[in-house]
Amino acid sequence: MPSRCRCWCIRRAYCSARGSSASSGPCLSIRRSPNSARPSSKNRPTAPWTFSRTAAWFTVPGPNSVAWQLPVGDISGGPGGLLAASADALAVSWPFHAIHHSPKELDWLSNERFHPVNTYISYLLSLTVLILFFEDPFIFALCMPLRKAYGMFIHANVNISYGPFDFVLASPLFHHWHHAASEMADKNYCTFFSFLDWMFGTYYLPKDKKEPASVGLAQDDLANRFWPQMVYPFIKLARMKTR
């Protein structure tokens, strides 16, 4: 009598589906022959997510380096962004971005307070620039969550300054002045590297390093409810056309 198959067998299910007895028919099993050779490490395919590949993202700036991606992404969404390329483009985009500046108090959730149109355009511009500059798509999986987490930090209701390093990295105090309800709201666009604002002439931080007296919109004609805020930019643009 042949020896029984010592592997997991689904003969009963197979036979019941065909209407035959379990004593006949092929035995569908999952097993490895004891003499079958395992693939050598040389021929084994390399996983796309390896330590060497990930470590290369943090090395000197290159086509697939985080050190190069972060400033490029900061410029594409900051003072060098296409939305701020002209006064006309800024006038059209501002009613949508005004939703982000409407809170009178900042906290970490302010980083998520955006009109959907603003979000789509922002990601479209950033991803277009990154795709043109970088070859490795896995770098997005690292940099996007990093930028999102840091954005929540700089919007948090904390008065944190980096001292002399405020000139290099955007601190919460640095970005709070971007939300000031004054002319200083037109400063400090970058959300990661503050020295880029200095390069574009949009850097501002008072010498006493105090928080702005108030944040929000200078002309507060925006209702603090969801649907009015969703409709607000389109009403503003319609009024601009009728003028």
N, C-alpha and C positions, 0 to 999 in steps of 0.2 A: 504494500500500500504506500503510495507516495506520501511523503511527509507533509504535514500541514503547513500552510503559509503562516509564518510567524509575524507578518506585518498587518497593518490596519487594512481590512478588506471591506468593500461595500458591495459584496456579491448579492446580499439579500435585497438591498434597495434596487440594484440593477435588474435582478430577475423579476422582482415584483412589478417593475415598470414594463418589462417585456412580456409578463404573463407566464413565465416558465418557472420551473422549480429551482430552488437554491442549490440543488446537487449538481446541476448542469450549467453550462455556460461559462464564459470566461471570468476570471477573477481579476477584478480591477484593484490594484494595490499600489501603494506608495512605498517603495523600498529602494535601497541602494545595494548594488552587488558588492559583496565583500572584497572582490578583486578589482573593483573599479577604482581607477586612480583619481585622486583629487587634483584639481587644477593647481599648477604651481603659482607661487606669488608673483612670478615674472609675467605670467599670462593672465593673471587675474585683473579685471578692469578696475581702473582707479576711480574712486568716487569723486564727483565734482567738488564736494565740500571737504577739503583736506586741510590739515594744519599749515602746510607750507603755503597753500593758496591763500588762506585767511591771513597768515602772518605777512604775506606780501602786500596786503592792503594797507598795513600800518608802517611800511618802509618809506623810503624817500619818495617824493612826488613822482608819479608815473601815470601811464594811461589807465591803470586800474588801482589807484591808491586812494585811501580815505583822505590822506593829507592833501590831495589835489581835488577830490570831489567836493569836500566841504566848502572851500572858498568859491568854487565855481557855482555850486548850488546857492550859496549866499548871495552872490552877485546877480544870478538870474532872478532871484526873488527879492532883491534889495534895491539899492539905488540905481543899479545898472539894468534893472528889469525892463522888459519891453513895454510894460504898462506905463512906466514913467518916462518913456522915451520922448514924449511930446505933451504939451499942455492939453491938446484935444483928447489924447488917449487917457490921460490922468482924469480929466473931467468926466469921461464916460465910466471909468472904473471906480472912481471914488464913491458914488452912491452905494455900490455893492460892498466896498471895503469899510464903509462907515458903520456897518453892522458890528464889525469887530471892535470899533472904537467907541461904541455907544455905552458900555458899562461905566458907571461912576465909581466903581470899586473893582480892582483887579484881583483875580485869584487864578489858580492853575487851570480852571476850566475856561477861563477867557481865551486860552489858546485854541479852543474848539468852537468859539463863537464866530462863525463865518456864514455868510450867505452862500448857498450852494453854487451859484455862478462864480463867485470869488474863488471857491475851492477848486472848481473844475479848471478855471483859467490858470490858477497858480500851479496846480499839478501838471497841467499841459505844458506850460512854459518850462518848469523845472525838469520834467522828464524829457522833453525835447532836447534841452541843452545837454543833459547827462547822456542821452543816447548818442548824441553827436560827438561827445568828448570821450566816452568810455566804452570799452569793449565787453567787459565782464558784467553780465546781468545780475550776478549774485551780489554785487556790491550794493545794489539798491536795497536788498534784503537787510543789509546792515545799516546803511546810512539813513534811510528813511525813518526807521524807528528811533535811531539816535537823535535825529533832528526833531522828531516829534516829542521825545522825552525832554530834550533840552528846552524846547519851546514852552512846555508846561512849567518848567522850573523858572524861566525868566519872567513868566507872567504871574508867578505866585505872589501872594501878599506878604512878601518879606523884603526888608530893606538890607540887601546884601550887596556889598561892593567888593571888588577884587583889588582895591587900592591902586597901585601903579599899573597893575595888569588890566585895569578897565580899558586901557587903550588897545589891548590885544584881543581880549575875549569879552563878549557881550555879557554883562552881569544883569541880574534883575533890576538893580538901580538904573543901569544904562538904558534898558528897554522901557522902564516905566516912564522915562522922559519922552519916549516916542508916543505914549498915550496921554501926554499932558494936554489939558484943555487950554492950550495957548499956541503961540506960533512955533513952539518947540516940538509940536507934533509932526512937523515936517523934517525932523532929524532922526538919526539913529535907526535906520531902516534894517540894517543887518541883524540877524538873530544868532549869529555864532561868532564871527570875527569882526570886532568893532573897528579894527584898524582899516577895514575896507571903507567904512563911512568916512574916516579921515581922508582917504585917498579921493573920495568923491565929493568932499567938502560938506558932508552932511553929519559930521560928528558933533555932539554936544553933551557936556556933563559939567555941572557947576563945580567950582572949586571947593565949596563947602560940602559937596556930596550929599545934599539934602534931597528928599523926595519931592516931587512936584506938589504944589498946593492942592491941585485937583486934577482928576483925569476924566476923560470922556470927550464929548463933542462940544466945541465952543458954541455952536448954534444948535441947541438940542431940540430938534423938531421931529424926533424919532420916537414912536410909541414903544413902550417896554412890553410888547406882546409879540407872539410868534408870527401870526399871519400878517399883521400890519408891517412887520419888519421884512417879510418875504416880498410884499408888494411895494414897499417903499422905494427901492431903486428904480423900478419901472415907472412909477409916478414921477419921480424926479427927472428921468430921461424924457418922458413925455412933455413935461413942462419946459425943458430945455429946447425941445423942437418947436414949441409954439411961440417962443420968444423971437 
